[in-house]
Amino acid sequence: MLLYLAADLLWASKIKGTADALSLPCRPVRSVEMLEARLADSPVTALLVDLDKPEEAMTMIGRLRGAAAGVPERSIRILAFGPHVAKEALAAAKAAGADEVLPRGAFDHDMGNILKRLSAKGG
C-alpha cells in the first residue's frame, strides 16, 4: 500500500487518481496519528510526503526513520516532493531520511512510473 500526505486537493487527487488508474492501493494520511493507524492495519511499501505541509511531512519522516522505528517501518520507502525553489526543504527531507526527494514537476511528470516502482516490494 502507498500512503500519501498532500498539501491540497489538487495533489491528493493527482496521486489518488494515478494510483487508481494503475490499480495500486493508495490511501491518504493527514497526521502522524493517521499514519500510525495505517501502519497498524496495512502492509505499507511507501510514504509520499508533500513538503508544502512541512511540519507533518518532517514528523512522518521522523516516525519512520527515528530511533523508535522498527525494522518494518525502516523498510518503507519515503519520497518527499515540493516546489523546486524550496531547496532547503528538499535538503532537510533528505537529511531526515527520505529515500528520494523530487521537485513537484519531476514527480508530476513521471508519477505513474514512480508509484509503480514504489508500490513494488523493495521499490
Residue frames relative to the residue before (quaternion, step in Angstrom):
aa qw qx qy qz dx dy dz
M 1.0000 0.0000 0.0000 0.0000 0.00 0.00 0.00
L 0.2899 -0.7182 0.6089 0.1714 3.53 -1.13 0.79
L 0.1314 -0.7551 0.6363 0.0877 3.55 -1.07 0.77
Y 0.0405 -0.8173 0.5745 0.0150 3.56 -1.06 0.66
L 0.2091 -0.7047 0.6669 0.1223 3.48 -1.29 0.72
A 0.0021 -0.8023 0.5960 -0.0348 3.58 -0.62 1.12
A 0.4866 -0.6939 0.4611 0.2630 3.55 -0.99 0.88
D 0.8150 0.0614 -0.0136 0.5760 3.58 1.10 -0.55
L 0.7112 -0.4787 0.3250 0.3994 3.52 -1.34 0.29
L 0.5849 0.5883 -0.3726 0.4159 3.59 1.07 -0.69
W 0.7268 0.4186 -0.2500 0.4837 3.60 0.75 -1.02
A 0.6031 0.5441 -0.3597 0.4592 3.59 1.03 -0.68
S 0.6756 0.4947 -0.2883 0.4644 3.59 0.92 -0.92
K 0.6421 0.5239 -0.3257 0.4552 3.60 0.98 -0.82
I 0.6872 0.4762 -0.2913 0.4649 3.57 0.84 -0.97
K 0.6903 0.4755 -0.2846 0.4651 3.58 0.79 -1.01
G 0.6658 0.5131 -0.3074 0.4460 3.59 0.91 -0.88
T 0.6555 0.4950 -0.3107 0.4782 3.58 0.98 -0.81
A 0.6535 0.5039 -0.3155 0.4685 3.59 0.93 -0.86
D 0.6551 0.5091 -0.3175 0.4591 3.60 0.92 -0.87
A 0.6484 0.5249 -0.3188 0.4499 3.60 0.96 -0.84
L 0.7202 0.4027 -0.2276 0.5170 3.57 1.18 -0.61
S 0.4192 -0.7271 0.4345 0.3268 3.59 1.35 0.07
L 0.4049 0.6885 -0.4883 0.3516 3.55 1.01 0.88
P 0.4260 -0.6887 0.5107 0.2889 3.61 -0.82 0.88
C 0.0787 0.7972 -0.5800 0.1475 3.55 -0.78 1.10
R 0.0352 0.8074 -0.5861 0.0581 3.58 -0.82 1.00
P 0.4812 -0.6733 0.4787 0.2933 3.58 -1.10 0.66
V 0.0818 -0.7222 0.6790 0.1032 3.51 -1.37 0.39
R 0.1662 -0.8198 0.5443 0.0644 3.57 -0.76 1.02
S 0.7774 0.1454 -0.0726 0.6076 3.55 1.32 -0.24
V 0.6327 -0.5177 0.3936 0.4204 3.55 -1.25 0.26
E 0.5905 0.5629 -0.3691 0.4453 3.60 1.15 -0.52
M 0.6457 0.4901 -0.3142 0.4942 3.59 1.02 -0.77
L 0.6039 0.5476 -0.3496 0.4617 3.57 1.06 -0.73
E 0.6472 0.5216 -0.3143 0.4585 3.59 0.90 -0.92
A 0.6585 0.5115 -0.3077 0.4583 3.59 0.93 -0.91
R 0.6693 0.4902 -0.3044 0.4680 3.60 0.93 -0.86
L 0.6332 0.5274 -0.3323 0.4588 3.59 1.01 -0.77
A 0.6736 0.5097 -0.2895 0.4503 3.56 1.05 -0.76
D 0.8004 0.3347 -0.1667 0.4686 3.61 1.02 -0.67
S 0.7883 0.2579 -0.1303 0.5432 3.62 1.20 -0.14
P 0.4364 -0.6377 0.5459 0.3238 3.58 -1.16 0.52
V 0.1441 -0.8204 0.5524 0.0320 3.57 -0.43 1.24
T 0.2215 -0.7868 0.5632 0.1213 3.59 -0.87 0.96
A 0.8235 0.0065 0.0353 0.5661 3.60 1.07 -0.67
L 0.1901 -0.7313 0.6449 0.1149 3.49 -1.34 0.54
L 0.1381 -0.7635 0.6277 0.0641 3.57 -0.89 1.01
V 0.0455 -0.8169 0.5750 -0.0024 3.58 -0.75 1.01
D 0.3383 -0.7275 0.5742 0.1631 3.50 -1.00 0.99
L 0.3476 -0.7749 0.4961 0.1806 3.57 -0.58 1.16
D 0.5047 0.5932 -0.4495 0.4375 3.58 1.25 0.20
K 0.6615 0.3164 -0.2886 0.6156 3.57 1.35 0.16
P 0.0951 -0.8885 0.4435 0.0692 3.57 0.73 1.11
E 0.6621 0.5104 -0.3310 0.4377 3.60 0.85 -0.84
E 0.6850 0.4709 -0.2811 0.4796 3.57 0.85 -0.97
A 0.6461 0.5349 -0.3237 0.4377 3.59 0.93 -0.91
M 0.7081 0.4552 -0.2725 0.4660 3.58 0.80 -0.98
T 0.6089 0.5387 -0.3518 0.4640 3.60 1.09 -0.64
M 0.6732 0.4903 -0.2947 0.4685 3.58 0.95 -0.87
I 0.6198 0.5127 -0.3444 0.4840 3.59 0.99 -0.75
G 0.6607 0.5161 -0.2993 0.4557 3.58 0.92 -0.90
R 0.6252 0.5416 -0.3391 0.4482 3.58 1.03 -0.75
L 0.7456 0.4050 -0.2277 0.4778 3.60 0.93 -0.83
R 0.7663 0.3434 -0.1883 0.5094 3.59 1.17 -0.43
G 0.5280 0.6609 -0.3915 0.3622 3.58 1.28 -0.14
A 0.7403 -0.4335 0.2995 0.4176 3.54 -1.36 0.16
A 0.6819 0.5007 -0.2913 0.4467 3.60 1.07 -0.67
A 0.5317 0.6422 -0.4079 0.3723 3.61 1.22 -0.26
G 0.3485 -0.7300 0.5537 0.1975 3.52 -1.01 0.88
V 0.7461 -0.3987 0.2895 0.4479 3.55 -1.33 0.06
P 0.6606 0.4987 -0.3505 0.4383 3.67 0.82 -0.78
E 0.6638 0.4993 -0.3119 0.4612 3.59 0.96 -0.81
R 0.6551 0.5261 -0.3148 0.4417 3.59 0.97 -0.79
S 0.6575 0.5109 -0.3173 0.4539 3.61 1.17 -0.47
I 0.5224 0.6191 -0.4205 0.4086 3.61 1.25 -0.18
R 0.3783 -0.7218 0.5359 0.2207 3.56 -0.80 1.03
I 0.1542 -0.7808 0.6000 0.0812 3.57 -1.03 0.78
L 0.0589 -0.7602 0.6469 0.0119 3.52 -0.92 1.04
A 0.1127 -0.7720 0.6242 0.0411 3.55 -0.81 1.06
F 0.0126 -0.7965 0.6045 -0.0069 3.56 -0.96 0.85
G 0.1239 0.7888 -0.5927 0.1056 3.52 -1.16 0.64
P 0.7387 -0.3952 0.2895 0.4629 3.56 -1.29 0.00
H 0.5532 -0.6383 0.4185 0.3338 3.58 -0.95 0.82
V 0.6519 0.5177 -0.3184 0.4535 3.60 1.14 -0.50
A 0.6096 0.5584 -0.3436 0.4456 3.60 1.27 -0.25
K 0.0084 -0.8598 0.5102 -0.0198 3.55 0.81 1.05
E 0.6468 0.5206 -0.3260 0.4520 3.61 0.99 -0.77
A 0.6596 0.5017 -0.3069 0.4679 3.58 0.96 -0.84
L 0.6422 0.5112 -0.3198 0.4732 3.58 0.98 -0.81
A 0.6657 0.4898 -0.2981 0.4776 3.59 0.94 -0.86
A 0.6453 0.5208 -0.3258 0.4541 3.60 0.99 -0.79
A 0.6365 0.5203 -0.3297 0.4641 3.59 1.01 -0.76
K 0.6423 0.5129 -0.3148 0.4747 3.58 0.98 -0.84
A 0.6715 0.5006 -0.2911 0.4624 3.57 0.92 -0.93
A 0.6683 0.5053 -0.2951 0.4592 3.59 1.11 -0.68
G 0.6908 -0.5056 0.2742 0.4381 3.58 1.24 -0.22
A 0.3928 0.6946 -0.5112 0.3191 3.61 1.18 0.18
D 0.4573 -0.6976 0.4837 0.2651 3.56 -0.93 0.91
E 0.7852 0.0664 -0.0098 0.6155 3.55 1.12 -0.76
V 0.0603 -0.7483 0.6571 0.0678 3.54 -1.19 0.61
L 0.0196 -0.8150 0.5775 -0.0425 3.54 -0.86 0.99
P 0.4710 -0.6003 0.5444 0.3484 3.54 -1.14 0.54
R 0.6651 -0.5339 0.3487 0.3885 3.57 -1.12 0.65
G 0.6571 0.5393 -0.3193 0.4190 3.58 0.89 -0.92
A 0.6658 0.4893 -0.2987 0.4776 3.57 0.95 -0.87
F 0.6395 0.5126 -0.3233 0.4731 3.57 1.01 -0.79
D 0.6735 0.4997 -0.2921 0.4597 3.58 0.86 -0.96
H 0.6544 0.5516 -0.3065 0.4166 3.58 0.93 -0.94
D 0.8153 0.2006 -0.0712 0.5384 3.59 0.96 -0.86
M 0.1849 0.8506 -0.4818 0.1006 3.58 1.23 0.47
G 0.6509 0.5358 -0.3322 0.4231 3.60 0.84 -0.89
N 0.6926 0.4649 -0.2774 0.4767 3.58 0.83 -0.97
I 0.6343 0.5312 -0.3290 0.4553 3.58 1.02 -0.80
L 0.6757 0.4879 -0.3034 0.4619 3.59 0.86 -0.91
K 0.6278 0.5263 -0.3394 0.4622 3.60 0.98 -0.79
R 0.6688 0.5025 -0.2989 0.4592 3.56 0.88 -0.94
L 0.7039 0.4699 -0.2726 0.4576 3.58 0.87 -0.94
S 0.6499 0.5242 -0.3308 0.4398 3.60 1.08 -0.55
A 0.5853 0.5658 -0.3724 0.4457 3.59 1.22 -0.40
K 0.5461 -0.5946 0.4668 0.3610 3.57 -1.03 0.73
G 0.8078 0.2114 -0.1886 0.5169 3.53 -0.86 0.99
G 0.2407 0.8653 -0.4163 0.1416 3.56 1.48 -0.01
